[in-house]
Amino acid sequence: PAMDYAGLAEAAAEKMELYRRDPGGWRGCRRTSEVSVSWRPSAEFAGNAYRGEGIVPASPRDVWECIKPVAGGLRTKWDQNVKDFEVVEAISDTVSVCRTTTPSAFMRVISPREFVDVVLIKEYEDGTMLSAATNVEHPLCPPQPNFVRGFNYPCGCFCVPLPGEPDRTQLLSFFQTDLGGYLPQTVVDSFFPASIAGFYSNLTKAVKALKA
């Protein structure tokens, strides 16, 4: 039976809206000048959900240009956790099935991973942009021998315009990822906060380069 990709994508977006409206239970674990990272146990799998919140010094349009999940997008250039990103199948104008590969990380303790997700893009009336995703299977994406297959549970990024501040954007992101393989929990627990802090730091550099 065919997977209902559009339905799964919608459900992931609804979860993101729920997470955004429900600020309770998050515990801070890392703070930099660019982002505060918090976590709580995931309701989706036996790991943690992470929340990153920060202000990026650029317009929502420029921030979105850097993070939007499209083939040939800027993400592979600046995000050290994204090696390759490809659209496997476009389901509609706003929904696509994508494959992302990640390089080895954490001094090679974490070997290269691959993720297959359905991704939805949504624009709200106030100009907020959302990219939401969740893991799926796709006949064109059997597991590859050189990668460990990881699984993203409902995750996403909100680019939120700040009223009266056209050159600043609130970026709210939620990550809940099962890296797969046999990683010690301590490695996983220290990898994500560091990785999210790196995401915001590299994004800030990327938007500055875009404007230059």
Biotite code that builds the C-alpha atoms (Angstrom):
import biotite.structure as struc

atoms = struc.array([
    struc.Atom([0.000, 0.000, 0.000], chain_id="A", res_id=1, res_name="PRO", atom_name="CA", element="C"),
    struc.Atom([1.241, 3.488, -0.847], chain_id="A", res_id=2, res_name="ALA", atom_name="CA", element="C"),
    struc.Atom([2.208, 5.695, 2.072], chain_id="A", res_id=3, res_name="MET", atom_name="CA", element="C"),
    struc.Atom([-0.009, 8.734, 2.556], chain_id="A", res_id=4, res_name="ASP", atom_name="CA", element="C"),
    struc.Atom([2.900, 11.161, 2.287], chain_id="A", res_id=5, res_name="TYR", atom_name="CA", element="C"),
    struc.Atom([0.764, 14.320, 2.293], chain_id="A", res_id=6, res_name="ALA", atom_name="CA", element="C"),
    struc.Atom([-1.168, 13.124, 5.360], chain_id="A", res_id=7, res_name="GLY", atom_name="CA", element="C"),
    struc.Atom([2.018, 12.273, 7.253], chain_id="A", res_id=8, res_name="LEU", atom_name="CA", element="C"),
    struc.Atom([3.496, 15.666, 6.364], chain_id="A", res_id=9, res_name="ALA", atom_name="CA", element="C"),
    struc.Atom([0.343, 17.474, 7.553], chain_id="A", res_id=10, res_name="GLU", atom_name="CA", element="C"),
    struc.Atom([0.419, 15.552, 10.819], chain_id="A", res_id=11, res_name="ALA", atom_name="CA", element="C"),
    struc.Atom([4.082, 16.518, 11.362], chain_id="A", res_id=12, res_name="ALA", atom_name="CA", element="C"),
    struc.Atom([3.205, 20.187, 10.765], chain_id="A", res_id=13, res_name="ALA", atom_name="CA", element="C"),
    struc.Atom([0.318, 19.967, 13.238], chain_id="A", res_id=14, res_name="GLU", atom_name="CA", element="C"),
    struc.Atom([2.683, 18.492, 15.835], chain_id="A", res_id=15, res_name="LYS", atom_name="CA", element="C"),
    struc.Atom([5.088, 21.382, 15.302], chain_id="A", res_id=16, res_name="MET", atom_name="CA", element="C"),
    struc.Atom([2.277, 23.876, 15.897], chain_id="A", res_id=17, res_name="GLU", atom_name="CA", element="C"),
    struc.Atom([1.398, 21.982, 19.060], chain_id="A", res_id=18, res_name="LEU", atom_name="CA", element="C"),
    struc.Atom([5.011, 22.064, 20.277], chain_id="A", res_id=19, res_name="TYR", atom_name="CA", element="C"),
    struc.Atom([5.227, 25.744, 19.516], chain_id="A", res_id=20, res_name="ARG", atom_name="CA", element="C"),
    struc.Atom([2.119, 26.517, 21.560], chain_id="A", res_id=21, res_name="ARG", atom_name="CA", element="C"),
    struc.Atom([3.128, 24.264, 24.446], chain_id="A", res_id=22, res_name="ASP", atom_name="CA", element="C"),
    struc.Atom([6.186, 25.766, 26.149], chain_id="A", res_id=23, res_name="PRO", atom_name="CA", element="C"),
    struc.Atom([5.954, 23.559, 29.263], chain_id="A", res_id=24, res_name="GLY", atom_name="CA", element="C"),
    struc.Atom([8.349, 20.864, 30.398], chain_id="A", res_id=25, res_name="GLY", atom_name="CA", element="C"),
    struc.Atom([11.427, 21.985, 28.455], chain_id="A", res_id=26, res_name="TRP", atom_name="CA", element="C"),
    struc.Atom([14.686, 21.989, 30.415], chain_id="A", res_id=27, res_name="ARG", atom_name="CA", element="C"),
    struc.Atom([17.541, 24.212, 29.340], chain_id="A", res_id=28, res_name="GLY", atom_name="CA", element="C"),
    struc.Atom([20.770, 22.405, 28.467], chain_id="A", res_id=29, res_name="CYS", atom_name="CA", element="C"),
    struc.Atom([22.849, 24.824, 26.441], chain_id="A", res_id=30, res_name="ARG", atom_name="CA", element="C"),
    struc.Atom([22.967, 28.545, 25.791], chain_id="A", res_id=31, res_name="ARG", atom_name="CA", element="C"),
    struc.Atom([25.112, 30.571, 23.422], chain_id="A", res_id=32, res_name="THR", atom_name="CA", element="C"),
    struc.Atom([24.809, 34.152, 22.211], chain_id="A", res_id=33, res_name="SER", atom_name="CA", element="C"),
    struc.Atom([22.783, 32.811, 19.271], chain_id="A", res_id=34, res_name="GLU", atom_name="CA", element="C"),
    struc.Atom([20.500, 30.183, 20.737], chain_id="A", res_id=35, res_name="VAL", atom_name="CA", element="C"),
    struc.Atom([19.070, 28.655, 23.859], chain_id="A", res_id=36, res_name="SER", atom_name="CA", element="C"),
    struc.Atom([18.628, 24.889, 23.620], chain_id="A", res_id=37, res_name="VAL", atom_name="CA", element="C"),
    struc.Atom([16.286, 22.883, 25.802], chain_id="A", res_id=38, res_name="SER", atom_name="CA", element="C"),
    struc.Atom([15.035, 19.308, 25.857], chain_id="A", res_id=39, res_name="TRP", atom_name="CA", element="C"),
    struc.Atom([12.296, 17.062, 27.170], chain_id="A", res_id=40, res_name="ARG", atom_name="CA", element="C"),
    struc.Atom([11.597, 13.359, 26.720], chain_id="A", res_id=41, res_name="PRO", atom_name="CA", element="C"),
    struc.Atom([10.096, 12.685, 23.308], chain_id="A", res_id=42, res_name="SER", atom_name="CA", element="C"),
    struc.Atom([6.537, 11.393, 23.097], chain_id="A", res_id=43, res_name="ALA", atom_name="CA", element="C"),
    struc.Atom([7.420, 9.807, 19.741], chain_id="A", res_id=44, res_name="GLU", atom_name="CA", element="C"),
    struc.Atom([10.367, 7.524, 20.525], chain_id="A", res_id=45, res_name="PHE", atom_name="CA", element="C"),
    struc.Atom([12.649, 6.473, 23.377], chain_id="A", res_id=46, res_name="ALA", atom_name="CA", element="C"),
    struc.Atom([14.859, 9.549, 23.133], chain_id="A", res_id=47, res_name="GLY", atom_name="CA", element="C"),
    struc.Atom([14.673, 13.295, 23.647], chain_id="A", res_id=48, res_name="ASN", atom_name="CA", element="C"),
    struc.Atom([13.043, 16.129, 21.786], chain_id="A", res_id=49, res_name="ALA", atom_name="CA", element="C"),
    struc.Atom([15.179, 19.266, 21.497], chain_id="A", res_id=50, res_name="TYR", atom_name="CA", element="C"),
    struc.Atom([14.064, 22.858, 21.082], chain_id="A", res_id=51, res_name="ARG", atom_name="CA", element="C"),
    struc.Atom([16.273, 25.636, 19.791], chain_id="A", res_id=52, res_name="GLY", atom_name="CA", element="C"),
    struc.Atom([15.235, 29.259, 19.990], chain_id="A", res_id=53, res_name="GLU", atom_name="CA", element="C"),
    struc.Atom([17.222, 32.244, 18.816], chain_id="A", res_id=54, res_name="GLY", atom_name="CA", element="C"),
    struc.Atom([17.111, 35.520, 16.959], chain_id="A", res_id=55, res_name="ILE", atom_name="CA", element="C"),
    struc.Atom([18.923, 35.538, 13.610], chain_id="A", res_id=56, res_name="VAL", atom_name="CA", element="C"),
    struc.Atom([20.174, 38.983, 12.461], chain_id="A", res_id=57, res_name="PRO", atom_name="CA", element="C"),
    struc.Atom([18.540, 38.883, 9.024], chain_id="A", res_id=58, res_name="ALA", atom_name="CA", element="C"),
    struc.Atom([15.143, 39.222, 7.371], chain_id="A", res_id=59, res_name="SER", atom_name="CA", element="C"),
    struc.Atom([12.803, 36.204, 7.431], chain_id="A", res_id=60, res_name="PRO", atom_name="CA", element="C"),
    struc.Atom([13.252, 35.970, 3.651], chain_id="A", res_id=61, res_name="ARG", atom_name="CA", element="C"),
    struc.Atom([17.045, 35.656, 3.935], chain_id="A", res_id=62, res_name="ASP", atom_name="CA", element="C"),
    struc.Atom([16.831, 33.164, 6.799], chain_id="A", res_id=63, res_name="VAL", atom_name="CA", element="C"),
    struc.Atom([14.327, 31.067, 4.852], chain_id="A", res_id=64, res_name="TRP", atom_name="CA", element="C"),
    struc.Atom([16.570, 31.225, 1.771], chain_id="A", res_id=65, res_name="GLU", atom_name="CA", element="C"),
    struc.Atom([19.306, 29.579, 3.851], chain_id="A", res_id=66, res_name="CYS", atom_name="CA", element="C"),
    struc.Atom([17.227, 26.861, 5.492], chain_id="A", res_id=67, res_name="ILE", atom_name="CA", element="C"),
    struc.Atom([14.480, 25.963, 3.008], chain_id="A", res_id=68, res_name="LYS", atom_name="CA", element="C"),
    struc.Atom([14.508, 22.265, 2.113], chain_id="A", res_id=69, res_name="PRO", atom_name="CA", element="C"),
    struc.Atom([14.946, 22.372, -1.668], chain_id="A", res_id=70, res_name="VAL", atom_name="CA", element="C"),
    struc.Atom([17.229, 20.602, -4.131], chain_id="A", res_id=71, res_name="ALA", atom_name="CA", element="C"),
    struc.Atom([20.301, 22.717, -4.820], chain_id="A", res_id=72, res_name="GLY", atom_name="CA", element="C"),
    struc.Atom([19.493, 24.873, -1.767], chain_id="A", res_id=73, res_name="GLY", atom_name="CA", element="C"),
    struc.Atom([22.037, 26.637, 0.409], chain_id="A", res_id=74, res_name="LEU", atom_name="CA", element="C"),
    struc.Atom([21.704, 24.237, 3.313], chain_id="A", res_id=75, res_name="ARG", atom_name="CA", element="C"),
    struc.Atom([24.371, 21.800, 2.099], chain_id="A", res_id=76, res_name="THR", atom_name="CA", element="C"),
    struc.Atom([26.841, 24.689, 1.825], chain_id="A", res_id=77, res_name="LYS", atom_name="CA", element="C"),
    struc.Atom([26.638, 26.016, 5.377], chain_id="A", res_id=78, res_name="TRP", atom_name="CA", element="C"),
    struc.Atom([25.104, 23.288, 7.562], chain_id="A", res_id=79, res_name="ASP", atom_name="CA", element="C"),
    struc.Atom([27.940, 21.042, 8.710], chain_id="A", res_id=80, res_name="GLN", atom_name="CA", element="C"),
    struc.Atom([25.401, 18.307, 9.514], chain_id="A", res_id=81, res_name="ASN", atom_name="CA", element="C"),
    struc.Atom([24.039, 18.118, 5.981], chain_id="A", res_id=82, res_name="VAL", atom_name="CA", element="C"),
    struc.Atom([26.307, 16.557, 3.397], chain_id="A", res_id=83, res_name="LYS", atom_name="CA", element="C"),
    struc.Atom([23.776, 15.996, 0.663], chain_id="A", res_id=84, res_name="ASP", atom_name="CA", element="C"),
    struc.Atom([20.082, 16.730, 0.197], chain_id="A", res_id=85, res_name="PHE", atom_name="CA", element="C"),
    struc.Atom([17.972, 15.399, -2.632], chain_id="A", res_id=86, res_name="GLU", atom_name="CA", element="C"),
    struc.Atom([14.300, 15.483, -3.475], chain_id="A", res_id=87, res_name="VAL", atom_name="CA", element="C"),
    struc.Atom([13.243, 11.901, -4.218], chain_id="A", res_id=88, res_name="VAL", atom_name="CA", element="C"),
    struc.Atom([9.663, 12.678, -5.194], chain_id="A", res_id=89, res_name="GLU", atom_name="CA", element="C"),
    struc.Atom([7.645, 15.890, -5.293], chain_id="A", res_id=90, res_name="ALA", atom_name="CA", element="C"),
    struc.Atom([4.194, 15.014, -3.953], chain_id="A", res_id=91, res_name="ILE", atom_name="CA", element="C"),
    struc.Atom([2.748, 18.531, -4.422], chain_id="A", res_id=92, res_name="SER", atom_name="CA", element="C"),
    struc.Atom([3.904, 22.161, -4.499], chain_id="A", res_id=93, res_name="ASP", atom_name="CA", element="C"),
    struc.Atom([4.445, 22.076, -0.752], chain_id="A", res_id=94, res_name="THR", atom_name="CA", element="C"),
    struc.Atom([5.172, 18.399, 0.057], chain_id="A", res_id=95, res_name="VAL", atom_name="CA", element="C"),
    struc.Atom([8.145, 16.316, -1.040], chain_id="A", res_id=96, res_name="SER", atom_name="CA", element="C"),
    struc.Atom([9.979, 13.159, -0.044], chain_id="A", res_id=97, res_name="VAL", atom_name="CA", element="C"),
    struc.Atom([13.658, 13.917, 0.548], chain_id="A", res_id=98, res_name="CYS", atom_name="CA", element="C"),
    struc.Atom([16.835, 12.066, 1.375], chain_id="A", res_id=99, res_name="ARG", atom_name="CA", element="C"),
    struc.Atom([19.459, 13.731, 3.531], chain_id="A", res_id=100, res_name="THR", atom_name="CA", element="C"),
    struc.Atom([22.908, 12.328, 4.236], chain_id="A", res_id=101, res_name="THR", atom_name="CA", element="C"),
    struc.Atom([25.099, 13.496, 7.081], chain_id="A", res_id=102, res_name="THR", atom_name="CA", element="C"),
    struc.Atom([28.879, 13.268, 7.407], chain_id="A", res_id=103, res_name="PRO", atom_name="CA", element="C"),
    struc.Atom([30.581, 11.442, 10.253], chain_id="A", res_id=104, res_name="SER", atom_name="CA", element="C"),
    struc.Atom([30.482, 13.528, 13.410], chain_id="A", res_id=105, res_name="ALA", atom_name="CA", element="C"),
    struc.Atom([31.757, 13.761, 16.955], chain_id="A", res_id=106, res_name="PHE", atom_name="CA", element="C"),
    struc.Atom([35.330, 12.828, 16.032], chain_id="A", res_id=107, res_name="MET", atom_name="CA", element="C"),
    struc.Atom([33.952, 10.009, 13.895], chain_id="A", res_id=108, res_name="ARG", atom_name="CA", element="C"),
    struc.Atom([32.226, 8.290, 16.793], chain_id="A", res_id=109, res_name="VAL", atom_name="CA", element="C"),
    struc.Atom([29.028, 8.862, 14.783], chain_id="A", res_id=110, res_name="ILE", atom_name="CA", element="C"),
    struc.Atom([29.386, 7.384, 11.311], chain_id="A", res_id=111, res_name="SER", atom_name="CA", element="C"),
    struc.Atom([27.602, 8.836, 8.235], chain_id="A", res_id=112, res_name="PRO", atom_name="CA", element="C"),
    struc.Atom([23.821, 8.672, 8.427], chain_id="A", res_id=113, res_name="ARG", atom_name="CA", element="C"),
    struc.Atom([20.997, 8.852, 5.918], chain_id="A", res_id=114, res_name="GLU", atom_name="CA", element="C"),
    struc.Atom([17.453, 10.042, 6.548], chain_id="A", res_id=115, res_name="PHE", atom_name="CA", element="C"),
    struc.Atom([14.395, 9.719, 4.332], chain_id="A", res_id=116, res_name="VAL", atom_name="CA", element="C"),
    struc.Atom([11.657, 12.177, 5.253], chain_id="A", res_id=117, res_name="ASP", atom_name="CA", element="C"),
    struc.Atom([8.498, 13.694, 3.926], chain_id="A", res_id=118, res_name="VAL", atom_name="CA", element="C"),
    struc.Atom([8.840, 17.467, 4.161], chain_id="A", res_id=119, res_name="VAL", atom_name="CA", element="C"),
    struc.Atom([6.113, 20.078, 4.179], chain_id="A", res_id=120, res_name="LEU", atom_name="CA", element="C"),
    struc.Atom([6.493, 23.828, 3.654], chain_id="A", res_id=121, res_name="ILE", atom_name="CA", element="C"),
    struc.Atom([3.807, 26.138, 4.982], chain_id="A", res_id=122, res_name="LYS", atom_name="CA", element="C"),
    struc.Atom([3.359, 29.889, 5.078], chain_id="A", res_id=123, res_name="GLU", atom_name="CA", element="C"),
    struc.Atom([1.153, 31.528, 7.704], chain_id="A", res_id=124, res_name="TYR", atom_name="CA", element="C"),
    struc.Atom([-0.813, 34.760, 7.409], chain_id="A", res_id=125, res_name="GLU", atom_name="CA", element="C"),
    struc.Atom([1.666, 36.655, 9.583], chain_id="A", res_id=126, res_name="ASP", atom_name="CA", element="C"),
    struc.Atom([4.509, 35.702, 7.238], chain_id="A", res_id=127, res_name="GLY", atom_name="CA", element="C"),
    struc.Atom([5.859, 32.890, 9.432], chain_id="A", res_id=128, res_name="THR", atom_name="CA", element="C"),
    struc.Atom([7.366, 30.064, 7.369], chain_id="A", res_id=129, res_name="MET", atom_name="CA", element="C"),
    struc.Atom([7.376, 26.481, 8.609], chain_id="A", res_id=130, res_name="LEU", atom_name="CA", element="C"),
    struc.Atom([9.322, 23.535, 7.315], chain_id="A", res_id=131, res_name="SER", atom_name="CA", element="C"),
    struc.Atom([8.168, 20.296, 9.004], chain_id="A", res_id=132, res_name="ALA", atom_name="CA", element="C"),
    struc.Atom([9.304, 16.726, 8.414], chain_id="A", res_id=133, res_name="ALA", atom_name="CA", element="C"),
    struc.Atom([8.995, 13.154, 9.615], chain_id="A", res_id=134, res_name="THR", atom_name="CA", element="C"),
    struc.Atom([10.555, 9.837, 8.569], chain_id="A", res_id=135, res_name="ASN", atom_name="CA", element="C"),
    struc.Atom([8.988, 7.737, 5.819], chain_id="A", res_id=136, res_name="VAL", atom_name="CA", element="C"),
    struc.Atom([9.945, 4.864, 3.571], chain_id="A", res_id=137, res_name="GLU", atom_name="CA", element="C"),
    struc.Atom([10.162, 5.269, -0.183], chain_id="A", res_id=138, res_name="HIS", atom_name="CA", element="C"),
    struc.Atom([10.709, 2.620, -2.880], chain_id="A", res_id=139, res_name="PRO", atom_name="CA", element="C"),
    struc.Atom([13.460, 4.732, -4.487], chain_id="A", res_id=140, res_name="LEU", atom_name="CA", element="C"),
    struc.Atom([15.374, 4.931, -1.193], chain_id="A", res_id=141, res_name="CYS", atom_name="CA", element="C"),
    struc.Atom([16.381, 1.492, 0.032], chain_id="A", res_id=142, res_name="PRO", atom_name="CA", element="C"),
    struc.Atom([18.984, 1.634, 2.839], chain_id="A", res_id=143, res_name="PRO", atom_name="CA", element="C"),
    struc.Atom([22.455, 2.298, 1.440], chain_id="A", res_id=144, res_name="GLN", atom_name="CA", element="C"),
    struc.Atom([25.391, 0.104, 2.513], chain_id="A", res_id=145, res_name="PRO", atom_name="CA", element="C"),
    struc.Atom([27.716, 2.935, 3.588], chain_id="A", res_id=146, res_name="ASN", atom_name="CA", element="C"),
    struc.Atom([25.200, 4.675, 5.812], chain_id="A", res_id=147, res_name="PHE", atom_name="CA", element="C"),
    struc.Atom([23.358, 3.961, 9.017], chain_id="A", res_id=148, res_name="VAL", atom_name="CA", element="C"),
    struc.Atom([19.671, 4.730, 8.504], chain_id="A", res_id=149, res_name="ARG", atom_name="CA", element="C"),
    struc.Atom([18.469, 7.233, 11.075], chain_id="A", res_id=150, res_name="GLY", atom_name="CA", element="C"),
    struc.Atom([14.924, 8.375, 11.743], chain_id="A", res_id=151, res_name="PHE", atom_name="CA", element="C"),
    struc.Atom([13.611, 11.886, 12.213], chain_id="A", res_id=152, res_name="ASN", atom_name="CA", element="C"),
    struc.Atom([10.429, 11.997, 14.241], chain_id="A", res_id=153, res_name="TYR", atom_name="CA", element="C"),
    struc.Atom([8.207, 15.061, 13.730], chain_id="A", res_id=154, res_name="PRO", atom_name="CA", element="C"),
    struc.Atom([10.620, 17.968, 13.575], chain_id="A", res_id=155, res_name="CYS", atom_name="CA", element="C"),
    struc.Atom([10.728, 21.401, 12.022], chain_id="A", res_id=156, res_name="GLY", atom_name="CA", element="C"),
    struc.Atom([11.751, 25.043, 11.930], chain_id="A", res_id=157, res_name="CYS", atom_name="CA", element="C"),
    struc.Atom([9.624, 28.160, 12.263], chain_id="A", res_id=158, res_name="PHE", atom_name="CA", element="C"),
    struc.Atom([10.963, 31.411, 10.746], chain_id="A", res_id=159, res_name="CYS", atom_name="CA", element="C"),
    struc.Atom([8.965, 34.046, 12.596], chain_id="A", res_id=160, res_name="VAL", atom_name="CA", element="C"),
    struc.Atom([8.966, 37.728, 11.555], chain_id="A", res_id=161, res_name="PRO", atom_name="CA", element="C"),
    struc.Atom([9.433, 40.164, 14.447], chain_id="A", res_id=162, res_name="LEU", atom_name="CA", element="C"),
    struc.Atom([6.994, 43.102, 14.240], chain_id="A", res_id=163, res_name="PRO", atom_name="CA", element="C"),
    struc.Atom([8.846, 46.355, 13.611], chain_id="A", res_id=164, res_name="GLY", atom_name="CA", element="C"),
    struc.Atom([12.201, 44.575, 13.189], chain_id="A", res_id=165, res_name="GLU", atom_name="CA", element="C"),
    struc.Atom([12.503, 43.684, 9.492], chain_id="A", res_id=166, res_name="PRO", atom_name="CA", element="C"),
    struc.Atom([16.159, 42.620, 9.821], chain_id="A", res_id=167, res_name="ASP", atom_name="CA", element="C"),
    struc.Atom([15.700, 40.162, 12.651], chain_id="A", res_id=168, res_name="ARG", atom_name="CA", element="C"),
    struc.Atom([13.963, 36.791, 12.629], chain_id="A", res_id=169, res_name="THR", atom_name="CA", element="C"),
    struc.Atom([12.990, 34.499, 15.441], chain_id="A", res_id=170, res_name="GLN", atom_name="CA", element="C"),
    struc.Atom([14.003, 30.953, 14.546], chain_id="A", res_id=171, res_name="LEU", atom_name="CA", element="C"),
    struc.Atom([12.316, 28.252, 16.560], chain_id="A", res_id=172, res_name="LEU", atom_name="CA", element="C"),
    struc.Atom([13.402, 24.714, 15.784], chain_id="A", res_id=173, res_name="SER", atom_name="CA", element="C"),
    struc.Atom([12.448, 21.294, 17.063], chain_id="A", res_id=174, res_name="PHE", atom_name="CA", element="C"),
    struc.Atom([14.571, 18.192, 16.557], chain_id="A", res_id=175, res_name="PHE", atom_name="CA", element="C"),
    struc.Atom([13.834, 14.624, 17.616], chain_id="A", res_id=176, res_name="GLN", atom_name="CA", element="C"),
    struc.Atom([16.073, 12.176, 15.887], chain_id="A", res_id=177, res_name="THR", atom_name="CA", element="C"),
    struc.Atom([16.879, 8.536, 16.397], chain_id="A", res_id=178, res_name="ASP", atom_name="CA", element="C"),
    struc.Atom([20.419, 8.308, 15.016], chain_id="A", res_id=179, res_name="LEU", atom_name="CA", element="C"),
    struc.Atom([20.108, 4.532, 14.677], chain_id="A", res_id=180, res_name="GLY", atom_name="CA", element="C"),
    struc.Atom([23.070, 2.202, 15.087], chain_id="A", res_id=181, res_name="GLY", atom_name="CA", element="C"),
    struc.Atom([24.564, 1.436, 18.480], chain_id="A", res_id=182, res_name="TYR", atom_name="CA", element="C"),
    struc.Atom([25.585, 4.724, 20.002], chain_id="A", res_id=183, res_name="LEU", atom_name="CA", element="C"),
    struc.Atom([26.073, 5.180, 23.730], chain_id="A", res_id=184, res_name="PRO", atom_name="CA", element="C"),
    struc.Atom([23.308, 7.406, 25.113], chain_id="A", res_id=185, res_name="GLN", atom_name="CA", element="C"),
    struc.Atom([25.938, 9.788, 26.532], chain_id="A", res_id=186, res_name="THR", atom_name="CA", element="C"),
    struc.Atom([27.217, 10.439, 22.994], chain_id="A", res_id=187, res_name="VAL", atom_name="CA", element="C"),
    struc.Atom([23.703, 11.126, 21.715], chain_id="A", res_id=188, res_name="VAL", atom_name="CA", element="C"),
    struc.Atom([22.892, 13.409, 24.661], chain_id="A", res_id=189, res_name="ASP", atom_name="CA", element="C"),
    struc.Atom([25.982, 15.532, 24.161], chain_id="A", res_id=190, res_name="SER", atom_name="CA", element="C"),
    struc.Atom([25.809, 15.538, 20.354], chain_id="A", res_id=191, res_name="PHE", atom_name="CA", element="C"),
    struc.Atom([22.417, 17.207, 19.894], chain_id="A", res_id=192, res_name="PHE", atom_name="CA", element="C"),
    struc.Atom([22.817, 20.359, 22.031], chain_id="A", res_id=193, res_name="PRO", atom_name="CA", element="C"),
    struc.Atom([26.249, 20.962, 20.462], chain_id="A", res_id=194, res_name="ALA", atom_name="CA", element="C"),
    struc.Atom([24.882, 20.277, 16.996], chain_id="A", res_id=195, res_name="SER", atom_name="CA", element="C"),
    struc.Atom([21.947, 22.703, 17.454], chain_id="A", res_id=196, res_name="ILE", atom_name="CA", element="C"),
    struc.Atom([24.274, 25.422, 18.762], chain_id="A", res_id=197, res_name="ALA", atom_name="CA", element="C"),
    struc.Atom([26.442, 24.849, 15.671], chain_id="A", res_id=198, res_name="GLY", atom_name="CA", element="C"),
    struc.Atom([23.368, 25.048, 13.422], chain_id="A", res_id=199, res_name="PHE", atom_name="CA", element="C"),
    struc.Atom([22.456, 28.518, 14.716], chain_id="A", res_id=200, res_name="TYR", atom_name="CA", element="C"),
    struc.Atom([26.040, 29.743, 14.642], chain_id="A", res_id=201, res_name="SER", atom_name="CA", element="C"),
    struc.Atom([26.629, 28.564, 11.059], chain_id="A", res_id=202, res_name="ASN", atom_name="CA", element="C"),
    struc.Atom([23.239, 29.893, 9.961], chain_id="A", res_id=203, res_name="LEU", atom_name="CA", element="C"),
    struc.Atom([24.100, 33.331, 11.369], chain_id="A", res_id=204, res_name="THR", atom_name="CA", element="C"),
    struc.Atom([27.340, 33.303, 9.345], chain_id="A", res_id=205, res_name="LYS", atom_name="CA", element="C"),
    struc.Atom([25.468, 32.111, 6.249], chain_id="A", res_id=206, res_name="ALA", atom_name="CA", element="C"),
    struc.Atom([22.886, 34.926, 6.319], chain_id="A", res_id=207, res_name="VAL", atom_name="CA", element="C"),
    struc.Atom([25.659, 37.487, 6.757], chain_id="A", res_id=208, res_name="LYS", atom_name="CA", element="C"),
    struc.Atom([27.421, 36.049, 3.707], chain_id="A", res_id=209, res_name="ALA", atom_name="CA", element="C"),
    struc.Atom([24.141, 36.099, 1.770], chain_id="A", res_id=210, res_name="LEU", atom_name="CA", element="C"),
    struc.Atom([23.656, 39.804, 2.509], chain_id="A", res_id=211, res_name="LYS", atom_name="CA", element="C"),
    struc.Atom([27.280, 40.724, 1.794], chain_id="A", res_id=212, res_name="ALA", atom_name="CA", element="C"),
])
